[in-house]
Amino acid sequence: MKPFRTLDDIGDVRGKRVLLREDLNAPMKDGAVTDDSRLRAAVPTIAELSDAGAVVLVLSHIGRPKGARDPALSTALMRKPLSDLLGREVMFIDDCVGAEAEAAVALLAPGAVALLENTRFHAGEVENDPGFADAMARLGDVYVNDAFSAAHRAHASTEGLAHRLPAFAGRAMEAELDALDRALGNPEHPVAAVVGGAKVSTKLTVLEHLVAKVDHLIIGGGMANTFLAARGVDVGKSLCEHDLVDTVNRIFAAAGKAGCIVHLPYDVVTSREFRANPPTRIVNVHEVAANEMILDIGPAAVEALADVLKTCRTLVWNGPLGAFETPPFDAATVALARTAAALTREGSLVSVAGGGDTVAALNQAGCAADFTFVSSAGGAFLEWMEGRQLPGVAALRHSQAPPFA
């Protein structure tokens, strides 16, 4: 029994108006979508509801218009690409509240799909204003939230509506929550977490939360340099937050108390300059020169980490191991990702990854499709890794709206 209702619980929606929150905030250039992955993620729920005869009213934000209309951030820009992916007509309604929007919705036939204007064109959206949420709720009979990537925002369309209408999780939201539960909620142990990124300060809460949850914590990226410095290693000119050494030592202590093994590289790839394909050295961490930067984990460390993953049943991954955008400092991330993908394919590992850099790194390694689940969410995934309650998810679990019959 899931702690939230899904489309399996929604009943007969023929002729019912479904307010469906998706995240269509896709990157654009010159008015054209450059990455349609979020639109693709929305297709299964939209199609299922439309096929069942619902009037599907798609809500989304684009960018940060700060409560004012901005043609460059209109959801109208998503109408055609969404229609092309769905293979059916998508109409556009020029607002998400008000008499004109209500009149337009009233004309829609069962099975119709309409995309409503950017919810953030109204200040009441971000403020989760009760009056604005009430006005939006008047458009629908049922609320479905399918936008995990916006679930960390307590906005009117992500949180407020769930308290005003019968609320359900869409298929993408359901898949995301199921995967996250398998990764950290109720995982099969041993559990490994790969946490990379430039700075410890941006992922401090994540690290503090994970040491009590996982058996192996693998530290990569620039933050590994701070951990090495806390162990007395001279990291030369490497990116390092020396002022956080005491904080890192507290994480080491908490990990020891929880029985979590923290894995740091013992060989690294260094260079005197940070650019594509400079002269590099592979050295022991104690041999980094004063004028060198650590820019990736070394091959021996990657091999040792691969051996760790082979002993694990669950993996959660956020952040690259090195400066992966700049060759050849993507080598460790690619190698370990391919190991995780192979273990997943053979059925010995449940692998869940998320965060923008992580998705890009896995795509670069050519193995994103082999992970058990790859989340497109950025901030929401990170807040989930911090152990924080996401307002959009909590609202689905605790919605007081009456059951839909």
C-alpha positions in Angstrom: 0.0 0.0 0.0 1.5 3.3 -1.1 1.3 6.3 1.1 -0.2 8.3 -1.7 -3.0 7.7 -4.3 -2.0 7.1 -7.9 -3.9 6.9 -11.2 -4.8 3.3 -10.3 -7.0 4.8 -7.5 -8.6 7.6 -9.5 -11.7 5.9 -10.7 -13.8 6.9 -13.8 -12.6 10.3 -15.0 -14.6 10.4 -18.2 -15.8 14.0 -18.6 -14.0 15.1 -15.4 -11.6 18.0 -15.5 -8.2 17.0 -14.3 -5.7 19.7 -13.3 -2.4 18.0 -14.1 0.8 19.6 -12.8 3.7 18.8 -15.0 7.1 20.4 -15.2 7.6 21.6 -18.7 10.3 24.0 -17.8 12.6 22.8 -20.6 15.7 24.6 -21.7 15.1 26.8 -24.8 17.2 28.7 -27.3 15.7 31.2 -29.7 12.2 30.1 -28.7 12.9 26.4 -29.5 13.2 23.5 -27.0 16.7 22.2 -26.8 16.1 19.2 -24.4 12.6 17.7 -24.4 13.2 15.1 -21.7 10.7 16.8 -19.3 8.1 16.9 -22.0 8.6 13.2 -22.8 8.2 12.4 -19.1 4.8 14.1 -19.1 3.5 12.1 -22.0 2.4 8.8 -20.3 0.2 10.5 -17.7 -1.3 13.0 -20.2 -2.1 10.2 -22.7 -3.5 7.9 -20.0 -5.9 10.5 -18.7 -6.9 11.7 -22.2 -7.5 8.1 -23.3 -9.8 7.6 -20.3 -11.9 10.5 -21.4 -10.7 13.2 -19.0 -10.5 16.8 -19.9 -6.7 17.2 -19.2 -5.7 20.7 -18.1 -1.9 20.9 -18.0 -0.4 23.3 -15.5 3.3 24.3 -15.5 5.7 27.1 -14.9 8.6 28.2 -17.2 11.4 30.3 -15.7 11.0 33.0 -13.1 8.7 35.7 -14.5 8.1 37.1 -10.9 4.3 37.4 -11.2 4.3 39.3 -14.5 3.5 38.2 -18.1 6.5 37.6 -20.2 6.0 36.3 -23.8 9.4 34.7 -23.8 8.3 32.5 -20.8 4.9 31.6 -22.1 3.9 27.9 -21.9 2.5 28.5 -25.4 6.0 27.8 -26.6 5.6 24.2 -25.3 2.3 23.6 -27.1 3.6 22.3 -30.4 6.5 20.2 -29.1 4.1 18.6 -26.5 1.5 18.0 -29.2 4.1 16.4 -31.5 5.3 14.0 -28.7 1.7 13.1 -27.7 0.6 12.6 -31.3 -2.6 14.5 -30.6 -3.8 18.1 -30.5 -3.0 20.2 -27.5 -4.9 23.4 -27.2 -3.7 26.5 -25.4 -5.6 28.5 -22.8 -4.2 32.0 -22.2 -4.5 31.9 -18.4 -4.6 29.5 -15.5 -7.3 31.3 -13.4 -10.2 33.6 -14.0 -13.5 33.8 -16.0 -11.9 33.6 -19.4 -10.0 30.4 -18.5 -13.2 28.9 -17.0 -15.1 29.7 -20.1 -12.5 28.1 -22.3 -12.3 25.0 -20.2 -16.1 24.6 -20.3 -15.9 24.2 -24.1 -13.5 21.3 -24.0 -14.8 17.8 -24.9 -13.9 14.6 -23.0 -10.3 13.5 -24.0 -9.2 17.0 -24.9 -5.8 18.2 -23.8 -5.2 21.9 -23.0 -2.0 23.6 -21.9 -2.7 26.5 -19.5 -0.6 29.6 -19.3 2.5 29.8 -17.0 1.3 29.6 -13.4 4.1 31.9 -12.3 2.6 34.8 -14.3 0.6 35.3 -11.1 2.4 36.2 -7.9 0.0 34.0 -6.0 1.6 30.9 -7.4 5.0 31.3 -5.7 3.3 32.7 -2.6 1.0 29.7 -2.4 -1.8 32.3 -1.9 -5.0 30.6 -0.8 -7.2 32.8 -3.0 -5.1 32.0 -6.1 -5.2 28.3 -5.3 -9.0 28.5 -4.8 -9.3 30.2 -8.2 -7.2 27.6 -9.9 -9.1 24.8 -8.2 -12.4 26.1 -9.7 -11.1 24.9 -13.1 -10.9 21.2 -12.1 -12.6 18.3 -10.5 -9.4 16.3 -9.7 -5.8 17.2 -9.1 -2.8 15.1 -10.4 0.8 16.0 -9.5 3.3 14.6 -12.0 6.1 17.1 -11.4 8.6 15.7 -8.9 11.2 18.2 -10.1 9.0 21.0 -8.7 7.9 19.1 -5.6 10.4 21.0 -3.3 8.4 24.2 -3.9 5.4 24.9 -1.8 3.6 26.7 -4.6 -0.2 26.9 -5.3 0.0 24.5 -8.2 2.4 22.0 -6.5 1.1 22.0 -2.9 -2.1 24.2 -2.5 -4.2 22.3 -5.0 -3.7 19.0 -3.2 -5.7 20.4 -0.3 -8.6 21.6 -2.4 -9.2 18.7 -4.8 -8.9 14.9 -4.7 -5.2 14.5 -5.2 -3.2 11.8 -7.0 0.3 11.1 -8.2 0.9 10.9 -11.9 3.0 8.1 -13.5 6.3 10.0 -13.6 5.8 11.2 -9.9 4.9 7.6 -8.9 8.0 6.2 -10.6 10.2 8.8 -9.1 8.9 8.2 -5.5 9.1 4.4 -5.9 12.7 4.6 -7.1 13.7 7.0 -4.3 12.1 4.7 -1.8 14.2 1.8 -3.1 17.3 3.9 -3.0 17.2 5.3 0.5 13.7 4.9 2.0 13.7 1.1 2.2 16.8 0.0 0.4 18.4 -3.4 0.3 21.8 -3.3 2.0 24.7 -2.8 1.6 24.0 0.6 0.2 26.6 2.9 -1.5 26.3 6.6 -2.2 28.5 8.5 -4.6 28.5 12.2 -3.8 30.5 14.5 -6.0 30.6 18.2 -6.7 32.8 21.2 -6.3 32.2 22.1 -2.7 31.4 20.4 0.6 29.4 23.5 1.6 26.7 22.9 -1.1 26.2 19.3 0.0 26.9 19.4 3.7 23.4 18.5 4.7 23.4 15.6 2.2 26.6 14.2 3.6 25.4 14.5 7.2 22.1 12.7 6.3 23.8 10.0 4.3 26.3 8.8 6.8 23.5 7.4 8.9 21.8 5.8 5.9 24.4 4.1 3.8 27.2 1.6 4.3 29.7 3.2 1.9 30.0 6.9 1.2 32.2 7.6 -1.9 33.4 11.2 -2.0 34.4 12.7 -5.4 34.7 16.0 -7.2 36.3 19.1 -5.6 34.8 18.2 -2.2 37.1 15.1 -2.0 40.0 17.6 -1.8 38.5 19.1 1.4 38.2 15.6 2.9 41.8 14.8 1.9 42.9 18.0 3.5 41.1 17.1 6.7 43.2 13.9 6.7 46.4 15.9 6.5 47.0 15.7 2.7 48.6 18.7 1.0 46.3 19.2 -2.0 48.4 21.9 -3.7 46.5 24.4 -5.7 43.3 22.2 -5.8 39.9 23.6 -5.1 39.5 23.1 -1.4 37.5 24.6 1.5 40.1 24.6 4.2 37.8 26.4 6.5 35.5 23.4 6.6 38.1 20.9 7.8 36.5 20.8 11.3 33.1 20.2 9.7 34.5 17.3 7.6 36.1 15.8 10.7 32.6 15.8 12.3 31.3 13.9 9.3 34.1 11.4 9.6 33.2 11.0 13.3 29.5 10.6 12.6 30.3 8.0 9.9 32.5 6.0 12.2 29.7 6.0 14.8 27.1 4.8 12.2 29.4 2.2 10.8 29.6 4.0 7.4 32.9 3.6 5.5 34.0 6.9 3.8 36.0 6.2 0.7 38.6 8.8 -0.5 40.9 8.4 -3.5 44.5 7.3 -2.8 45.6 8.1 -6.4 44.6 11.2 -8.3 45.0 12.9 -11.7 46.7 16.2 -11.4 47.7 19.1 -13.7 49.2 22.5 -13.4 46.4 24.0 -15.5 42.7 23.5 -15.8 41.9 23.2 -19.5 41.1 20.5 -22.0 43.8 17.9 -22.4 46.7 19.5 -20.6 49.8 17.6 -19.4 48.7 15.4 -16.5 50.2 13.1 -13.8 48.7 10.2 -12.0 50.1 10.3 -8.5 49.5 9.1 -4.9 47.6 11.7 -3.0 50.7 12.4 -0.9 52.7 13.3 -4.0 50.6 16.2 -5.2 53.0 19.1 -6.0 52.4 22.6 -4.6 51.7 24.0 -8.1 49.3 21.2 -9.1 45.5 20.7 -9.0 43.7 17.5 -8.4 41.2 17.2 -11.2 40.0 13.6 -11.1 40.3 10.3 -9.2 43.0 8.0 -10.4 42.6 4.6 -12.0 43.6 2.5 -9.0 41.1 4.3 -6.8 38.4 3.7 -9.5 39.2 0.0 -9.6 38.9 -0.2 -5.8 35.6 1.7 -5.8 34.3 -0.7 -8.5 35.1 -3.6 -6.1 33.1 -1.8 -3.4 30.1 -1.5 -5.8 30.3 -5.2 -6.5 29.6 -5.9 -2.8 26.6 -3.6 -2.7 22.9 -4.1 -3.5 21.9 -0.5 -3.8 23.6 2.7 -5.2 22.5 6.3 -5.1 24.6 8.7 -7.1 24.7 12.5 -7.1 27.6 14.4 -8.7 30.7 13.5 -10.8 34.0 12.2 -9.4 36.1 14.7 -11.3 35.9 17.8 -13.5 34.0 15.7 -16.1 33.1 18.5 -18.5 36.8 18.9 -19.3 38.6 16.0 -20.9 40.4 13.9 -19.8 39.0 14.5 -16.3 35.8 12.6 -17.0 37.6 9.3 -17.0 36.8 8.2 -13.4 33.2 9.2 -13.6 32.7 7.3 -16.9 34.5 4.2 -15.7 32.6 3.9 -12.4 29.3 4.7 -14.0 29.9 1.9 -16.6 30.7 -0.5 -13.7 27.4 0.5 -12.0 25.5 0.1 -15.2 26.9 -3.4 -15.8 26.1 -4.5 -12.3 22.5 -3.1 -12.8 22.1 -5.0 -16.1 23.1 -8.3 -14.5 20.6 -7.7 -11.7 22.9 -7.4 -8.7 22.5 -3.6 -8.1 19.6 -1.2 -7.9 21.1 2.1 -9.1 19.4 5.5 -8.7 21.0 8.7 -9.9 19.9 12.3 -10.1 20.9 15.9 -10.5 21.8 17.9 -13.6 25.5 17.2 -13.7 25.0 13.6 -12.8 22.5 13.0 -15.7 24.9 14.8 -18.1 27.8 12.6 -16.8 25.8 9.4 -17.2 24.7 10.4 -20.7 28.4 11.1 -21.5 29.3 7.7 -20.3 26.6 6.2 -22.5 25.0 4.3 -19.7 22.1 6.4 -18.3 19.6 4.0 -19.8 21.2 1.1 -17.9 20.7 2.6 -14.4 17.5 1.5 -12.6 16.3 5.1 -12.5 17.7 8.4 -13.4 15.9 11.5 -12.0 15.8 14.6 -14.1 15.1 16.6 -10.9 17.8 18.9 -9.6 16.8 20.8 -6.4 14.1 18.3 -5.5 16.5 15.3 -5.8 19.1 17.1 -3.7 16.6 18.0 -1.0 15.4 14.4 -0.9 19.0 13.3 -0.4 19.2 15.8 2.5 16.3 13.9 4.1 14.0 16.9 3.8 10.2 16.6 3.4 9.2 17.9 -0.1 6.0 20.0 0.2 4.5 18.7 -3.1 5.0 15.1 -2.0 3.8 15.7 1.6 0.6 17.3 0.2 -0.2 14.2 -1.8 0.3 12.0 1.3 -1.7 14.2 3.6 -4.4 15.6 1.3 -7.6 16.2 3.1 -9.7 16.5 0.0 -12.5 14.0 -0.1 -12.0 10.7 -2.0 -12.9 10.9 -5.7 -15.8 8.7 -6.6 
